[in-house]
Amino acid sequence: LACAAEVRPLLHFTPEKGWLNDPNGLFYDRKDDIWHIYFQSNPKNPFWEKELHWGHATSKDLTNWTQHESAINPSHRGEGILSGSVVVDRNNTSGFFNDSVHPEHRIVALYTRNPGLIETQEAAYSVDGGYTFTKYEKNPVLDVKSSQFRDPKVMWHEASNQWIMTVVEAQDYQIQIYGSDDLKNWNFHSNFSAGYPGFQFECPGLSEVPIAGTNETKWVLFLAINPGAPWGGSASQYFVGDFDGYEFKAIDSLTRFVDIGKDYYALQTFSNVEKKDGVIGISWASNWQYANKVPASNWRGMLAMARNFTLDYVSVNPQKKLLSLVESPIFEANVSKTSEKKNVKLQKGDSIEFETKSGVFEFELDFQTMKNITYPEQPNLDLYITSSNGKESIRFGFEADVGAFYFDRPTNVFQNPYYSNVVTANIQPTKKYEYNIYGVVDQNVIELFFMNGTTSSTNIFYFSDGKPSKVELKSNYNDLFKIQKFSLRDLSV
Ligand code: FRU
């Protein structure tokens, strides 16, 4: 039996050794057709220490990753190479490249350097496709004499013909927008502040996101806050709006969250993705409240699966539809077994039971509540995911009288006051009181997508023997839940 600390998810990236937090520098190489991720890495120890490196991995399918040597390293003890991004400078606006470097391999990283008391933005370039980098000899490229100024996310803005950087003045609650012609000289354009302030702003990013079923797009401004999530600790929120190359204007004041689980932070989108592939991003699947303490052997930390993002008009209440993100995970896996039940009226005492051999599976649950009246007791539909030794279960379910979903993870294996067991989700049903959930369970992490991906909840969990094995659907009430479809696909990679 594998103990909790040794279990590695298969569809989620984990470092071979040491510590991982934020995804950094995500980009797609159009010449070699390969996805690159970098990440905040402490290669020495499985916990966060100031001397952060940019760890590095590549993949052809966003699922199977090959880890490489760290790509950007601190030059002395006490220096941190913090979060940042990568762009492909195909027209050599920076002057870092000569003609021998293929335009698609003119790769520039912009990241935060923290040598002690101050945080500045620096540049480094790679001429070998992103495997090794040379730091720009005239660094920093941006210094405002601040100790909390970080996480540059850079992109090319076609309409205004310039590079755009979003970066945070973390403890002033400001997302700052800068522009540049050469990635070296940066001009301040504007400040943006909205949403839940939390204690500090981190990891901002702007993306132009297509609106489903139209030829239109809107700009989405992503922002991580920590601590300050309504459910505790770290959270990723976003704003929908317009961007003219200088200022971001939100279309409304609603605070939207990318994910409402405990473990989805520091989202970054890939740069240089081809139009047909849309907007793709990856987050860190943890929470600063307990990230450094979760069960670990010689490595700690995982990334969430890659997600595709579009925008659509989503019901936020029975009267109103608002532009919101629609998210779906991207991964490649083989289905080793499918189990499915359709059109079952689930009565008290009934259960639909499936097995999973690999502990890695996806499931779909479509159901309808057959009454909408007041109920005498908590009328629940419960999905239990139980470990192979039968000692722990996740309980995920729906409480019909209040229309709320809950996710309840066991807290006996990893005991920490911040590692809370329950998170909830208030979901707007269809007019016929239908709900749909799609979930991916990968050994010790679950990503849930509600209502075709208009809400998601990502949570890590720990079982004493590591692996989910039994999945059961039950209700404690008669004639209430009609299971239109419940299916499970066991996966392997
Ligand atoms: C977010 C963050 C960033 C910083 C990095 C340091 O999780 O705090 O603001 O650059 O992690 O590892």
Residues whose N, C-alpha, C, O or C-beta is under 5 A from the ligand:
A	BS01	FRU	D22 Q40 L82 S83 R150 D151 E202 C203 A266
